[in-house]
Structures are given as structure tokens and as C-alpha cells.
Amino acid sequence: MKLKTEKEIALEIAKRVRAVRVSRRFTQAELSQRAGVSLGSYRRFEQSGRIEFVSLIRIAQTLGIEDDFEALFEQPPLQSLDEVERMASTKTRKQRVVKRS
């Protein structure tokens, strides 16, 4: 199994966003303007994959694909009752710490 570099992952995401942009018939200028992201930043994103995370969220919202962020760091399903009990115990401890503050 070959692990991807950060740059490869970023470029892959940029390629996917570009494909959605094109399918929605937005120019780079139109999308950047609607998303509130400078045109230069958007162009750099499509070319290099580099962009501020908040700008990427704005772009996703403008394209109507912000729900894709929901699964980004989704918690894996619990596999056993022990895991459920451990999670409940951890939440209880965190609540006690917060209440003491």
C-alpha cells in the first residue's frame, strides 16, 4: 500500500473541487467571487492544492458540497459494549471537569 503525500492529497481534492466547479458551470472568477475568496487564492488552490481551510469550506458551501466535510473525521462505529462503556465514562469525566471550572 502506497501512502499519499500531503501534496498529492491536496492536489486530488483541488481536482475534485475543480470538477464540481466545471459541472456547475462556474468560472474560477465567478466561484471565487460568490465564495468570498480572492481569485488569486482560488487559482493557486486549483494549481497547487494550497488554500486556507476556511476558504475551502466557503468554496464547498458555494458549490453545495459542504456535507462532504461531515465524514472527514467521522468517529468510527463502536465495536463492543466495552467501547460504549469507555466512551460514556470519558464523557462523564469531561463533564465533571467542565462543571468544576
N, C-alpha and C positions, 0 to 999 in steps of 0.2 A: 504494500500500500504506500503510495507516494503522498506525502503531506504537501499541501499547497503553501506557498509563502504568503505573507500579508499582501504583497503587491498583486499576486495572482488572484487572490480572493477579491481585493478591491477592484481590480480590472473586470472581473467576472460580474460583480454587482453593477458596475458602471455600464457594462454591455447590456445587462438585463434592463436597467432603467432606460437606456437609450432605445431599446427595442419597444418598450412600452410607450415612450415618448413618440416614437415614429408611428406606432399603431394608432395613437390618439391624434395624430396629425398636428403635433405641436412642433414649431421650430425651436431651436435652442433659446432664441431670444424670447419667444412667447412663454415658454415654460419658466425660464428664469425670472421673467417679469411677474408672472402670476404667482410664483412661489416666493417672491421677495428675496431672491438670491441674485447676486451680480452675475452678469453674463460671463465675465471672465472666470468666476469661480465655477460656474456650471460647465463651461468649455473645458476647464482644467480637469474637472471630475470625469467627463467622458473620455478624455485623453489619458489621464493618469490614475483615475480612481480615487484621487485625493479630494476630500471635502469635509467641512465641519459636520459633525453628526446632526446637529440641529438643522442645518441646511438640508441634509439628506432627508430628514423627517418632513420638512416643508415640501420638498420635491415629491415625496411619496404621497403626502396629503393632496397635493395638487393633481397628481395622476390617479388618485383614488385607490392607492395600493398600501395605505398605511397599516392595514390589518396584517400585512406580512411581518410587521415588527412584533406582533403578539407572540409568534412562535420562535422568535430569535433566541431567547434564553429561557424557553419554557422548561418548567421543572418536570423531570421525568416522572412517570407514574410510579406510585409506591408498589413495591413487590411483595411486602409481607406485613403482617399485623405488627411485628416489632418495629418496622419503619414508621407506621402510623403512630404508634405509641411514642416513639422517639421524637417525631415531629410535634406532637401535642405537648410533650414535656418541654421541648425547646421553646415553643410559643409561650407557655406558661411562665417560664423563667424570664423571658424577654419582657413580658407584661409586668412582672414584679419589679424588674429593674426600672422600667419606664415610670411606674407609679411612685417609686421612691424618689425620683429626681425632683 
